[in-house]
Amino acid sequence: MTADKHLRQELDPADAIEQDESAVPPEQTTHKKAQDPVVQAKLSALISEVSGVDDEQYEHRLVRDLITAALKLLPDGRDTGELKLISAAVKELRYAYRVFGQYPDTRKVTIFGSARTPEDHPDYAAAVVFSRMMAQQGWMSITGAGDGIMKAGHEGPGRESSFGVAIRLPFETTANTVIAGDEKLINFRYFFTRKLMFLSQCDAVAVYPGGFGTMDEVFEVLTLVQTGKSSMIPIVLLEGEGVNYWDEWHEFVTEKLLGHKMINDEDRGLYNVCATPEEGVQIIQRFYRNYHSSRYVRDDLIIRMNYAISDEDVAQINEEFAPLVKSGSIVQCGAYPEEDDHLHLPRLAFTHTRHRFALIRRLIDRINECDPRPEA
């Protein structure tokens, strides 16, 4: 099953386009250039021999681009440290994708929170309850594999329904006792590759109180969703009974970020502060009541739905969300010719302004409020 068949896919993936290299020194000409037709032909033949994928397929061209970029590194004069970083990062990503690729049809929730939270803390207890409830709904949990909230996020669903995305740190060298030794435990050298897997593989994010690392994670998730660099997903902020962490955090966002006009009011709708684990589960489940997934075809945003909605609802949605439409209108339709997955699902599609992504979150909520079209 290819990545395009997964429930979760990047909303705005990079296209295979030539990188503008006008600002860097020209490549050395002592040896053949990686772009030389003879070299490219050899690469294509090698890729076909190893993979069985012919050079007419898009995936073949993407792998050839990857190898071509690698061939340019030595003529560019990259040093050993830079080469080790690039090589390790690609290997880490390939391995992680292989592990997650065994579970393409199961929705997953990434759980962030402090490694320092003791097991007798209300946050820990709440994380166990939340992750167990998500598992009962058929979801799997992804955590950083350490102790604290990360262990709680594994304890709830159990080892079978857990992924561990660990980072190698001098002061945190072992995984928690729930996930240690499991084939779904992945160890990363770099934070950026680890973060990519946290977000690219999940269908929802749940965050419990934490320190610098947790704040880095929650703000990065919000930034990626706010800017359209990640698909829209539900983001729930959770805590234990009697804890007042997220209300104070929300006050900071309102007073300092919104108050200084660093964000728009609608951006606060990208997350939900939840009073109980049950509320967090309900918000995530409601997000997927009718909404299925999203992708772009050129400038058209295509929102796949689990069921078609009435013409009256489509008309009302056009009226409410006109600021999102660059030209034309929001229409209900079938799959575009360029699509090759989930072809049976109905769509809402429109030419998007590529602005105000937080308003897309409201649009999804509105779609989920709609009942199925009577004849559907």
Backbone torsions as a table, in degrees:
resi	resn	phi	psi	omega
1	MET	NA	127.1	-178.8
2	THR	-81.0	167.9	-178.2
3	ALA	-61.3	-30.7	-179.1
4	ASP	-66.4	-17.3	-179.0
5	LYS	-89.8	-8.1	-178.5
6	HIS	-68.1	153.2	173.9
7	LEU	-59.5	-40.3	-175.7
8	ARG	-104.3	129.7	175.7
9	GLN	-146.4	154.6	-179.1
10	GLU	-63.8	134.8	-177.6
11	LEU	-67.1	-39.4	-173.1
12	ASP	-133.7	66.3	-176.3
13	PRO	-68.1	158.1	179.6
14	ALA	-67.7	138.5	174.9
15	ASP	-83.9	157.5	177.1
16	ALA	-83.0	79.7	-178.6
17	ILE	-118.3	156.6	179.0
18	GLU	-67.6	132.7	177.6
19	GLN	-76.4	134.0	175.8
20	ASP	-73.2	112.5	-177.3
21	GLU	-111.7	23.8	-176.6
22	SER	-67.5	-21.2	-175.8
23	ALA	-91.5	-1.6	-178.7
24	VAL	-111.8	161.3	-179.9
25	PRO	-60.4	150.5	179.1
26	PRO	-65.1	153.7	179.3
27	GLU	-68.0	150.4	176.6
28	GLN	-67.0	148.5	-176.5
29	THR	-112.2	12.4	-179.9
30	THR	-62.9	-38.5	179.3
31	HIS	-117.3	174.0	177.9
32	LYS	-62.4	143.2	175.9
33	LYS	-76.3	151.6	179.8
34	ALA	-62.1	-26.9	-179.5
35	GLN	-84.5	-1.0	179.9
36	ASP	-57.3	134.1	-178.3
37	PRO	-54.2	-35.1	179.5
38	VAL	-66.4	-43.9	178.4
39	VAL	-64.5	-43.9	-180.0
40	GLN	-61.9	-38.2	178.5
41	ALA	-65.5	-39.6	178.1
42	LYS	-65.4	-41.3	178.3
43	LEU	-62.4	-44.5	-179.9
44	SER	-61.7	-42.2	179.3
45	ALA	-63.7	-40.5	179.6
46	LEU	-65.8	-42.8	179.5
47	ILE	-62.4	-44.2	179.4
48	SER	-64.4	-38.6	-179.3
49	GLU	-65.6	-41.2	-176.1
50	VAL	-79.9	-39.0	-171.9
51	SER	-103.6	-23.6	-174.0
52	GLY	78.4	7.6	179.0
53	VAL	-97.1	123.0	-175.6
54	ASP	-79.5	165.2	-171.7
55	ASP	-74.4	-0.2	176.1
56	GLU	-85.6	-14.5	-176.6
57	GLN	-87.3	143.8	-176.5
58	TYR	-60.3	-39.9	-179.7
59	GLU	-61.5	-36.5	176.9
60	HIS	-60.7	-45.1	-178.1
61	ARG	-66.3	-35.2	178.5
62	LEU	-65.5	-42.3	178.3
63	VAL	-66.7	-38.6	177.7
64	ARG	-63.1	-39.2	176.3
65	ASP	-62.6	-39.0	179.7
66	LEU	-64.2	-45.7	179.4
67	ILE	-67.6	-38.4	178.4
68	THR	-59.9	-44.0	178.3
69	ALA	-62.2	-39.8	179.0
70	ALA	-64.4	-38.8	-179.5
71	LEU	-65.3	-22.3	-179.3
72	LYS	-81.6	-11.9	-172.6
73	LEU	-66.6	-44.4	-179.3
74	LEU	-68.3	-47.6	175.2
75	PRO	-59.8	-28.2	177.3
76	ASP	-70.0	-17.0	-179.6
77	GLY	86.2	22.9	179.4
78	ARG	-64.0	139.1	-178.0
79	ASP	-84.9	175.4	-173.6
80	THR	-60.5	-42.0	-179.6
81	GLY	-61.7	-42.2	179.4
82	GLU	-66.5	-40.4	178.9
83	LEU	-65.9	-39.9	178.4
84	LYS	-63.4	-40.4	179.8
85	LEU	-63.3	-49.2	-177.8
86	ILE	-63.7	-44.8	-179.0
87	SER	-62.8	-46.1	-179.2
88	ALA	-65.1	-38.8	-178.6
89	ALA	-63.9	-44.4	179.8
90	VAL	-64.4	-41.9	179.5
91	LYS	-63.9	-42.1	178.8
92	GLU	-60.3	-45.7	-178.0
93	LEU	-65.5	-42.7	179.8
94	ARG	-59.9	-46.2	-178.4
95	TYR	-64.5	-44.8	-178.9
96	ALA	-61.8	-42.9	178.0
97	TYR	-61.9	-35.8	178.4
98	ARG	-64.4	-41.9	-179.3
99	VAL	-65.8	-51.1	-179.5
100	PHE	-67.0	-29.2	-178.4
101	GLY	-63.3	-14.1	177.5
102	GLN	-79.4	-8.5	-177.8
103	TYR	-131.8	54.9	-171.8
104	PRO	-72.1	-25.5	-172.6
105	ASP	-98.8	0.8	-178.7
106	THR	-100.0	126.4	177.5
107	ARG	-70.5	149.7	-174.1
108	LYS	-134.8	145.0	176.6
109	VAL	-116.6	127.8	174.0
110	THR	-87.5	131.6	-177.8
111	ILE	-117.2	119.3	176.8
112	PHE	-106.8	154.4	175.7
113	GLY	165.0	175.5	-172.7
114	SER	-71.2	139.1	172.2
115	ALA	-75.9	-12.2	-176.0
116	ARG	-92.8	-3.2	-178.0
117	THR	-68.0	119.1	-179.6
118	PRO	-71.8	158.8	-174.9
119	GLU	-70.4	-14.8	177.4
120	ASP	-97.7	11.8	-179.2
121	HIS	-87.1	146.2	178.2
122	PRO	-57.3	-34.2	178.4
123	ASP	-62.7	-40.7	179.8
124	TYR	-62.7	-47.9	-179.8
125	ALA	-60.5	-40.9	-179.5
126	ALA	-66.8	-37.0	179.5
127	ALA	-68.0	-36.2	175.9
128	VAL	-62.6	-46.9	-179.1
129	VAL	-62.6	-47.1	-178.5
130	PHE	-59.9	-50.7	-176.8
131	SER	-66.1	-32.5	176.7
132	ARG	-68.3	-41.8	179.2
133	MET	-64.3	-38.8	178.1
134	MET	-64.3	-40.2	177.7
135	ALA	-62.9	-37.2	177.9
136	GLN	-65.5	-21.6	175.9
137	GLN	-90.1	3.7	176.9
138	GLY	94.4	10.8	-178.9
139	TRP	-93.5	159.4	171.9
140	MET	-112.4	154.9	-178.1
141	SER	-107.6	142.5	173.8
142	ILE	-120.0	123.9	173.9
143	THR	-134.9	175.5	-179.2
144	GLY	-77.0	2.4	170.2
145	ALA	76.7	1.2	178.2
146	GLY	-86.6	-161.0	178.2
147	ASP	-89.4	-166.3	-179.5
148	GLY	67.5	-137.0	-178.6
149	ILE	-60.4	-32.6	179.4
150	MET	-63.1	-42.9	177.3
151	LYS	-67.3	-40.0	178.8
152	ALA	-59.9	-38.7	179.6
153	GLY	-67.9	-16.6	174.0
154	HIS	-96.4	-33.2	-178.1
155	GLU	-63.6	-38.6	-178.6
156	GLY	-61.2	-56.7	-178.3
157	PRO	-81.6	-19.4	-175.5
158	GLY	87.4	166.7	-175.4
159	ARG	-57.0	-40.7	-174.3
160	GLU	-63.9	-29.5	-176.4
161	SER	-108.8	26.5	-176.1
162	SER	-126.2	144.3	168.4
163	PHE	-115.0	141.1	173.8
164	GLY	-113.8	124.0	-179.6
165	VAL	-116.3	86.1	-169.0
166	ALA	-91.3	155.9	175.9
167	ILE	-119.8	139.0	179.8
168	ARG	-82.4	111.6	178.5
169	LEU	-127.1	148.5	-178.3
170	PRO	-64.0	-23.8	-177.7
171	PHE	-107.5	-0.1	175.2
172	GLU	-137.0	92.2	-170.5
173	THR	-107.2	-10.4	-176.8
174	THR	-125.8	152.4	175.9
175	ALA	-81.3	162.1	178.4
176	ASN	-67.2	164.6	-172.5
177	THR	-68.9	-18.1	180.0
178	VAL	-74.6	-44.3	-171.4
179	ILE	-101.9	-12.4	-176.7
180	ALA	-55.2	130.4	178.1
181	GLY	83.3	-4.3	-178.6
182	ASP	-78.1	149.4	179.6
183	GLU	-69.6	-13.9	178.1
184	LYS	-95.6	13.5	173.2
185	LEU	-94.5	122.0	-177.6
186	ILE	-119.1	129.1	180.0
187	ASN	-103.0	129.0	-178.5
188	PHE	-114.5	145.1	172.5
189	ARG	-86.7	-33.2	-171.7
190	TYR	-113.6	140.3	176.7
191	PHE	-64.3	-37.7	-173.1
192	PHE	-68.9	-35.5	176.5
193	THR	-71.3	-37.9	178.1
194	ARG	-63.7	-44.9	179.7
195	LYS	-62.2	-38.7	179.1
196	LEU	-59.1	-42.8	-179.5
197	MET	-70.9	-38.6	176.9
198	PHE	-51.6	-47.2	-172.1
199	LEU	-90.9	-38.5	-175.7
200	SER	-68.8	-22.7	-175.3
201	GLN	-101.2	-1.3	-174.7
202	CYS	-108.1	159.0	177.6
203	ASP	-111.3	-2.6	177.6
204	ALA	-163.4	156.8	177.2
205	VAL	-127.6	131.6	174.7
206	ALA	-120.2	131.9	-176.0
207	VAL	-124.8	130.1	174.5
208	TYR	-107.4	162.6	-178.2
209	PRO	-53.4	142.1	179.4
210	GLY	-164.8	-171.9	-176.0
211	GLY	-100.3	-142.4	-177.0
212	PHE	-55.8	-45.9	-177.6
213	GLY	-61.8	-43.6	179.6
214	THR	-66.0	-40.9	178.1
215	MET	-64.5	-39.6	176.2
216	ASP	-58.9	-43.6	-177.1
217	GLU	-68.9	-45.6	-176.7
218	VAL	-68.1	-39.4	-179.9
219	PHE	-72.3	-32.8	176.8
220	GLU	-67.4	-42.5	177.5
221	VAL	-59.6	-46.8	179.9
222	LEU	-62.1	-39.9	179.7
223	THR	-64.9	-44.8	-178.7
224	LEU	-64.5	-40.0	178.5
225	VAL	-71.9	-41.5	-178.9
226	GLN	-61.8	-33.5	-176.8
227	THR	-96.3	2.1	178.1
228	GLY	77.8	12.0	178.7
229	LYS	-84.4	-7.5	174.4
230	SER	-135.8	152.6	175.2
231	SER	-60.3	151.6	176.8
232	MET	-68.0	129.3	177.8
233	ILE	-139.0	156.7	175.0
234	PRO	-72.9	136.6	178.6
235	ILE	-123.0	113.1	-177.2
236	VAL	-114.3	137.0	-179.9
237	LEU	-107.9	118.1	-169.6
238	LEU	-123.1	159.2	178.4
239	GLU	-160.5	168.8	-179.3
240	GLY	-81.5	169.4	-179.6
241	GLU	-61.8	132.0	179.1
242	GLY	85.4	-4.0	179.3
243	VAL	-91.4	141.7	-176.8
244	ASN	-125.3	37.2	-174.5
245	TYR	-70.1	-50.5	-171.0
246	TRP	-77.5	-28.8	174.0
247	ASP	-62.1	-41.8	178.1
248	GLU	-68.1	-38.3	176.6
249	TRP	-63.0	-43.6	179.0
250	HIS	-63.2	-37.6	176.2
251	GLU	-62.7	-39.8	177.6
252	PHE	-63.1	-45.8	178.6
253	VAL	-59.7	-42.8	-178.4
254	THR	-68.0	-47.2	-175.1
255	GLU	-74.2	-46.6	-172.1
256	LYS	-90.5	-43.1	-177.2
257	LEU	-84.3	-54.8	178.4
258	LEU	-70.4	-40.7	-178.5
259	GLY	-60.4	-33.2	177.8
260	HIS	-96.0	12.2	177.0
261	LYS	59.5	34.8	175.4
262	MET	-86.1	-18.6	174.1
263	ILE	-136.1	167.7	173.9
264	ASN	-92.6	158.7	-180.0
265	ASP	-58.7	-38.4	-178.1
266	GLU	-66.6	-20.9	179.6
267	ASP	-63.8	-27.0	178.1
268	ARG	-69.8	-14.6	176.1
269	GLY	-79.0	-2.1	178.0
270	LEU	-74.3	-16.7	-179.2
271	TYR	-132.4	160.4	176.6
272	ASN	-128.3	125.6	172.6
273	VAL	-84.8	121.4	-172.7
274	CYS	-111.1	140.5	-178.0
275	ALA	-82.5	-26.9	-176.1
276	THR	-140.5	160.0	173.6
277	PRO	-58.1	-37.7	-179.1
278	GLU	-60.7	-40.5	179.5
279	GLU	-64.3	-40.6	178.0
280	GLY	-61.7	-43.5	178.2
281	VAL	-62.6	-43.9	-178.9
282	GLN	-61.9	-41.5	-179.8
283	ILE	-63.8	-43.4	-179.8
284	ILE	-65.5	-44.9	179.8
285	GLN	-64.2	-39.9	179.9
286	ARG	-65.6	-32.2	179.7
287	PHE	-58.9	-31.8	-177.8
288	TYR	-105.5	20.6	178.3
289	ARG	-59.8	-51.2	176.6
290	ASN	-120.5	-36.0	178.2
291	TYR	-62.4	135.7	179.0
292	HIS	-113.8	-56.1	-177.9
293	SER	-170.3	172.6	-178.5
294	SER	-137.8	156.0	172.0
295	ARG	-161.3	166.1	174.4
296	TYR	-106.3	143.5	162.2
297	VAL	-122.4	107.2	-169.4
298	ARG	55.8	-123.1	-179.0
299	ASP	-96.2	4.9	179.8
300	ASP	-89.3	125.1	173.7
301	LEU	-88.0	125.2	-178.6
302	ILE	-111.8	119.8	179.3
303	ILE	-108.3	112.8	178.4
304	ARG	-81.5	140.1	-178.7
305	MET	-122.7	153.5	177.6
306	ASN	-73.4	-25.3	177.3
307	TYR	-151.2	155.1	178.6
308	ALA	-72.8	154.0	179.4
309	ILE	-116.1	169.4	-175.1
310	SER	-72.8	159.2	176.6
311	ASP	-64.0	-32.6	178.5
312	GLU	-64.8	-40.7	177.7
313	ASP	-66.0	-39.4	178.1
314	VAL	-61.9	-43.0	179.2
315	ALA	-62.8	-41.6	179.5
316	GLN	-66.4	-39.2	178.1
317	ILE	-63.7	-39.9	176.8
318	ASN	-59.6	-39.1	-178.7
319	GLU	-70.4	-41.3	-175.2
320	GLU	-75.7	-30.8	-171.1
321	PHE	-119.2	28.0	177.7
322	ALA	-54.7	-34.3	-179.8
323	PRO	-61.7	-16.1	179.8
324	LEU	-84.3	-14.9	-170.3
325	VAL	-97.0	121.7	179.8
326	LYS	-76.7	-42.1	178.1
327	SER	-155.7	156.2	-178.7
328	GLY	73.5	-142.3	-177.1
329	SER	-148.8	172.0	175.7
330	ILE	-81.8	123.7	-176.8
331	VAL	-123.7	150.2	173.3
332	GLN	-93.7	129.7	-172.8
333	CYS	-153.2	-179.4	173.9
334	GLY	-93.6	-166.8	-178.2
335	ALA	-67.0	144.1	173.4
336	TYR	-72.4	154.0	177.9
337	PRO	-57.8	-28.9	-178.3
338	GLU	-75.5	-14.7	-177.9
339	GLU	-84.4	148.5	177.6
340	ASP	-134.9	14.8	178.4
341	ASP	-138.3	152.2	-179.9
342	HIS	51.9	42.9	-173.5
343	LEU	-66.8	-21.3	-176.8
344	HIS	-80.1	-12.9	-174.6
345	LEU	-82.4	142.0	173.2
346	PRO	-71.5	158.2	-177.5
347	ARG	-129.1	153.7	157.7
348	LEU	-109.8	130.6	-176.6
349	ALA	-138.6	147.5	177.6
350	PHE	-163.7	158.5	175.2
351	THR	-78.5	114.7	-169.4
352	HIS	-89.3	145.5	177.2
353	THR	-72.3	-15.7	-174.1
354	ARG	64.3	26.9	175.4
355	HIS	-130.4	164.5	173.5
356	ARG	54.3	55.5	-178.9
357	PHE	-64.7	-26.6	177.9
358	ALA	-62.6	-26.4	177.7
359	LEU	-70.5	-25.0	174.1
360	ILE	-61.8	-35.9	177.8
361	ARG	-60.6	-42.7	177.5
362	ARG	-65.9	-37.3	178.5
363	LEU	-61.7	-42.1	178.9
364	ILE	-63.3	-42.4	176.2
365	ASP	-58.8	-40.7	-179.4
366	ARG	-65.8	-41.5	177.5
367	ILE	-61.3	-39.2	-178.5
368	ASN	-71.5	-18.7	176.0
369	GLU	-78.4	-18.8	-175.3
370	CYS	-77.8	139.0	174.5
371	ASP	-83.8	160.9	178.2
372	PRO	-61.8	145.3	175.9
373	ARG	-60.5	133.4	-173.1
374	PRO	-50.7	-40.1	-176.3
375	GLU	-87.4	-3.7	-176.2
376	ALA	-74.4	NA	NA
